[in-house]
């Protein structure tokens, strides 16, 4: 299964990362063995697209950990289906359509990192999902954001996905979109406030910064906590 790294992509967090393009239709089960990626039993009944996304994401994780000098270590899967990183590493994996990305950091530099790739929603989708994604407190900022971007809800959705991934190691439980509210933004950053106490490490009022990049049909957000 060929992967085509997008060499021009750089993490705004300046962390080891790899973004690849791949063809969902070219995946075969033999690719796991040939690339040295463990095939988890949970994928036995998965559709081919899901297997291809998993393989691409774990291969990216393998390559990014090598940038930290960590080789021949698998990124497993926890009971909640989140990536299970080796001791001393925090990381994140995201994929959408034909893109997959992994990003890692040493655990002594931060508690968690999150990244998310999203292709732009249609205008109809953005309207339909506003009540799900938006917190009432952030409506004024969202209105301002809507005047500057053609995909404001896609960006907020992605940012909150990245926040969830970055905070999860400090929270260890599910929390929804309403837990973070947009308080400000510029052309590269989004600033959020945590609306409710999530854990002792993440009290209400905690401030979280998300960095973002916009491309022709997709975007990427990154968060470090």
N, C-alpha and C positions, 0 to 999 in steps of 0.2 A: 504494500500500500504506500504510494509515494506521498511524502509530505514536502511542501514548498514553503520554506521559511520566508516570512516577510522581513527582509533584512533592514528595511527602512524604519520599522517600528521600534520605538524606544519607550521604556517605562518612564513615566513622569516622576515616579518615586526613586528612579535610578537603582532599581533592584534587578538582579538576574532574572531574565524572562525570555520566553520564546513564543512567538506567534507564528502559526503555520496555516496554510491553506491546504485542504485535502478534498478528495472526491469521495463522497459517501458511497458511491456505487462500485468502487474498486476494492472494497474491503473483502478479505477472505479470512476464515478462522486461522489459517496458517500464518497470517501476519503476526499474531501474538508471539509465536515461537521464534519467528525469524527476527523480530525486534527485541526479543528478550523481555517481553511484558507478560506478567502472570495473568492468566485468564481466570477470573473469579467465577465460582459456581453460580453466583447470582445472575450472571449474564447468559446462562444456558438457554433460557426461554426469552431472552431479549430480542427485539427486532434488529435486523442488520444495521440500521442507522444508529441505534443506541450503542451497539458494539463498536462501530467505527468511531463514534465520538469519544467513547471511553478510551479506546486504543490511542487516538490522537492526543487526548489530554494527558494520559499517563506517559506517553513517549515524550511529550513536551516537558513533563515534570522530571523525567529521567535526565533530559539534556540540561535543564536549568540547575538541578542539583549538582551535576558535574561541574558547573561553573563555580560552585562552592567547594569543589574538591571531593564531593561525595559521589562515589560510583558504586555500581553493582548493588544498589538498594532499591527495593520496590516501594512504590507509593500504594499502600493498601486502601481498603474501604472500610470505614467505621459502620456501626449498626445503623446510624442515621444517613448512610450513603455518602457522607462527606469524605474527602480524601484523608487518609491516615498517614501522616508524615513521620519520618524517622526522628528519633530523639535529637534535639538540638536544632530542628528546622521548623519553621512555620511557612505555609505556602497556600496557594490558591490555584484552582483550575477553573476555566470557563470555556464554553464552546457554544457556537450558534451557527446553524446551517453548515457551511463549509470551512469555518474558522475555529481554531482551538488555541488556547493560550494557557501557559503556566507561569507562575511567578513565585519566587522563594526568597526567604531571608533567614538569617540566623536568629534563633530564638532568644539570644541575649540582646538583640537590638530592638525588639518590639514584641508585643503580646500576640498580635495577629495581623494578617494582611488579607485584603479582598480585592478581587478584580472581576469585572463582568463585561462581556461583549453582548451587544444587542443590535439587531438590524432595526431600522426605523419602523415604528408602527404606522399604520395608515391613520389618516385624520379621524376616521370613524372609531378605530380602536382607541386612540388617545382620548376621545370624548367618552367612550363607554367605560374606560377603566379609571377615570379621574376619581370617582368616589371610593374606589378600592385603594388607590395609591396615595392620595393626598390626605394630609392632616389638616383640619380646619385652620390651625395656626399659620400654615404656610401658604394659604391662598393668596395673600398680597404679593409675596415673593414669586409665587408661581405665575401670577398675572404679568409681572415684570419680565420674567423669563420667557413667557409666551410671546412677548413682543420682539424678542431678539433671536429666537430659535424656531425652526419649523418642526422640531421634535421635542418639545419641552417635557412631555410626560414620559417619553422613552428614556430621556436622560435621567429624570428623577427615579423612574423604576430601576434603571441600571445602578444608579448611585446607591439606592437603598439595598439592592442585592449585594453590592460591595461592602456596605456598612455591616450587613448581617454576617457576611463571611469573616470580616475583620474582627468583629466583636464576639463572635460565637465562642472562641476559646476562653473568653473572660465571663461568659454568661452561662454557657452549657445548657441552654434551653431555647426553644423556638420563640421568636417575637416577630410581630408583624410590621407592616409598613408604617403604621401609626406611631411607632416608637421613636421615629426620627422626623424632625420637621426642618425644612429649609429655612435658613435665616438670612442668607446672602449669597452672592455669586459674582464672578467676573468671567472673563473669556477662557479661563483654565481651571478655576476652582469653584467648588460648591461648599458652603458651610452649613452644618446642621447642628441642632440641639436635640439631645435625647429627652423625650417628653415624660418618661416614667422610669423609675428605678428598675434596672434590669438585673443588677447584682451589686455586691459591695464594691466591685471594681468599676462598675458602670452606673453611678447614681444618676438620678434625674438631673438635668441641666448639664450633663457632660457635653463637651464640644467635640465634634468630629469633622474632619476635613476630607473632602473627596476631590480628586483631580480627574479631569476628563479631557478626552480628545475626540473630535468629530471628523469623520471621513465621509466619502461620497454617499454611502448607503447604510453605514453602521457607525457605532461609537464604542468607546471603551472607557470605563471608569476604574479608578484605583483608590484604595483606602488603606491606611496604615494606622494601627492603634497601639 
